Amino acid sequence: MSLGFIDLRVVESSAFIAAPLAGLTLAQFGADVIRVDMIGGGIDYGRLPLMPSGRSLYWTGLNKGKRSLAVDLRKPEGREIVRALVTAGGENGGVLLTNIATSWLAHESLAAKRAGVISCSIQGNADGTTAVDYTVNCATGYPLVTGGGTMEKPVNHVLPAWDIACAYQAAFAILAAVDRRRRTGTGAELRLALSDVAFTTLSHLGVLAEAELLGEDRPSIGNHIYGAFGRDFGTADGRRVMVAGISSGQWSSLVRGCGLEREIAALETSMQRDFSNEAERYEAREAIAALLEPWFAARPFDEVQRLFDDNRVCWGIYRSVTDLLANDSRVSAANPVFHSMQTAGVGTHLAAGNAVRATGAPSGVTGPAPLLGQHTDEVLGEVLGLDSGAIGRLHDQGIVAGPERDPTSGALQRSI
Amino acid sequence: MSLGFIDLRVVESSAFIAAPLAGLTLAQFGADVIRVDMIGGGIDYGRLPLMPSGRSLYWTGLNKGKRSLAVDLRKPEGREIVRALVTAGGENGGVLLTNIATSWLAHESLAAKRAGVISCSIQGNADGTTAVDYTVNCATGYPLVTGGGTMEKPVNHVLPAWDIACAYQAAFAILAAVDRRRRTGTGAELRLALSDVAFTTLSHLGVLAEAELLGEDRPSIGNHIYGAFGRDFGTADGRRVMVAGISSGQWSSLVRGCGLEREIAALETSMQRDFSNEAERYEAREAIAALLEPWFAARPFDEVQRLFDDNRVCWGIYRSVTDLLANDSRVSAANPVFHSMQTAGVGTHLAAGNAVRATGAPSGVTGPAPLLGQHTDEVLGEVLGLDSGAIGRLHDQGIVAGPERDPTSGALQRSI
């Protein structure tokens, strides 16, 4: 079950985050995503964190809702099976999603087998050289302005933000190419480099033009929000909250929520500033924060929460993930975007469906991540039309495998 | 000019990052995106950084390649124009993208005017309460593990990563709904909450299951890459590089690039670890880093670069944005993803086209951000079929406006 918007079969030959997350996105909207992996698993199959069974929570998180075909990708016959899957008939097939550049999946050779094929290759750099999120992020300037970072002590992000942005752009590009193919019959060879994703974002956010035209790098201002007012504050009982006064509505809510109208007005007068202008709030951020700090420090969290909610302040509390799970109903089965899932070798756990809510459509429940090779026979039969004899011979020759060859299958036999 | 994949007209009523970036994405693939704004500009029109003309580099970055209609959104007649644009005829119209919840753009009322309308509303929280990137991020756990962050000193990201992820998901959802509408004729009411975007991502990355099933929060390990080996190092001449040894191929390249095969093997022996296993590299990260640190500190950057490129190491250099622009050809007109753009009130600057490269398709040059109201007359004529008399009356009544009412038009008259 998925959102059921897309009628498409996608073959995914991938590893790590960007391509698998693109595949997950397509699957959560209804695509039949067939992930092909080396028998025994690819290079991302054992990535931390691991369950005692050996199953990776990283891999099972990113590969929910897909079918799995396990195949020996070193053998010519194995490669031919993947090529056949990508180029199989049906107007809704013929789509490859990959981040594994390999000549036997080159677009031209697929297009020669099937007109109108769509391939989307995610790369590190566009020239084919390697790059990962962290080796791209270091060049974006962000580590020098995050958390008070400097060139001597840059601060890397932990969230793989460029991988995530790349994933959704890749999924979007595939759908755009499918949309064009429906109208014109034309296929597409799409390439998306992680470094291009990051650097184009710098342009879209105005950061690149700022450097070019104003000669300015964004200042390293810790947790202050750039260009307006916002920062984190500690409460009397050791909690920490983030407040945002980006729009003037948010700003006046914050001042009202704190009951500091008079003090803020006095500060405006003494500084000769107009805080209804966001740029002037930004320039006065230290003085404003100095006024707010003792207000928070004098109040327990419960009181802050009540005053802020009553006044519709834009704010949030800092949480660890365990705290989030335990105490925030937005991350619970009470939120229809989440549901309980049973994953082999993992157990029963809360998992995310599609973040997009569509009124009147199924709520977007996503199936669990497959075992490696769980759908090998089904896919070979359905998509390639192989009969059980032919499938059996491929198993006997070690060209394909079923879930029994999953390296965590010992633990799995106990848990499924 | 755009990539030309999508044949669609989208009306965007938006502010800040997520919705405008979704609109930009649609525009860069070929959609005709009509941004409607209050005469004089919405709440994001003056956001920093600003040019001396008063034009915002933030706004012009996010609104490239769109058409602009300036309209008095407080007047019933102004609202009716926007509703008419959203629901205008043609099978490729009938799409609204917004993050401004307002009853006069409610889905049901649009659907009553035009069957098959697709609306996508971006929200803070799904219950309609306000949230921005920073007030969602604080609850994700990331500020407690970024840059050595703690609850007492959390580290906010500066890159608005959730807004960006939300933008691309919204653009994807619209296209998926359009794909379904082409097949079935059905419209869609889509809602996407920023907090759902963030928290579902925690599930996709395995972070949520880790907390639930293993009771573990990701550790706060500074610039170390979780789950494998990778960190930043300083060179003899004061440059700083990031290296990644996530896959075993990347790891052996790194060891070979540094010429530390013997030392690393000795460390494995003494620690009784097998560094070909990524989890064991991760556990030994401090000891490995201690071996690498003096190697970097003894060498100038040029030597590191040569050795690393010769050995295909996965690495990158830390740069400020001004440094990036001056010294990295990936961010220059030599990269077809970028091109020179002339934006009124801004001047000539480097700007990003579409990050996705499509072989044989136009290279994805994006037009500049419009002036507010630059396309008012054109859109009213083309989409609503109004004649010049009717358009003139709307101007006279102050219901719509052209670019002369752009608040930066004084500076613009000098620059265009």
Interface residues (C-beta under 8 A of the other chain):
Chain A: L3 F5 I6 D7 A15 F16 I17 L21 L24 T25 F29 G30 I43 G46 R47 L48 P49 L50 M51 S56 L57 Y58 W59 T60 G61 L62 K64 H107 G124 N125 A126 T129 T130 A131 V132 Y134 T135 V136 N137 C138 A139 T140 G141 Y142 P143 L144 V145 T146 G147 G149 M151 E152 P154 V155 N156 H157 V158 L159 P160 A161 I164 A165 Y168 Q169 A170 A171 F172 A173 L175 A176 A177 V178 D179 R180 R182 R183 A188 E189 L190 R191 L192 A193 S195 D196 V197 F199 T200 T201 L202 S203 H204 L205 G206 V207 L208 A209 E210 A211 E212 L213 L214 G215 E216 D217 R218 G222 N223 I225 Y226 G227 A228 G230 D232 G234 G238 R240 V241 M242 V243 A244 I246 S247 S248 G249 Q250 E278 A279 Y282 R312 C314 W315 G316 I317 Y318 R319 S320 V321 T322 D323 L324 L325 D328 R330 V331 N335 V337 F338 V346 G347 H349 L350 A351 A352 G353 N354 A355 V356 R357 A358 T359 G360 A361
Chain B: L3 F5 I6 D7 A15 F16 I17 L21 L24 T25 F29 G30 I43 G46 R47 L48 P49 L50 M51 S56 L57 Y58 W59 T60 G61 L62 K64 H107 G124 N125 A126 T129 T130 A131 V132 Y134 T135 V136 N137 C138 A139 T140 G141 Y142 P143 L144 V145 T146 G147 G149 M151 E152 P154 V155 N156 H157 V158 L159 P160 A161 I164 A165 Y168 Q169 A170 A171 F172 A173 L175 A176 A177 V178 D179 R180 R182 R183 A188 E189 L190 R191 L192 A193 S195 D196 V197 F199 T200 T201 L202 S203 H204 L205 G206 V207 L208 A209 E210 A211 E212 L213 L214 G215 E216 D217 R218 G222 N223 I225 Y226 G227 A228 G230 D232 G234 G238 R240 V241 M242 V243 A244 I246 S247 S248 G249 Q250 E278 A279 Y282 R312 C314 W315 G316 I317 Y318 R319 S320 V321 T322 D323 L324 L325 D328 R330 V331 N335 V337 F338 V346 G347 H349 L350 A351 A352 G353 N354 A355 V356 R357 A358 T359 G360 A361
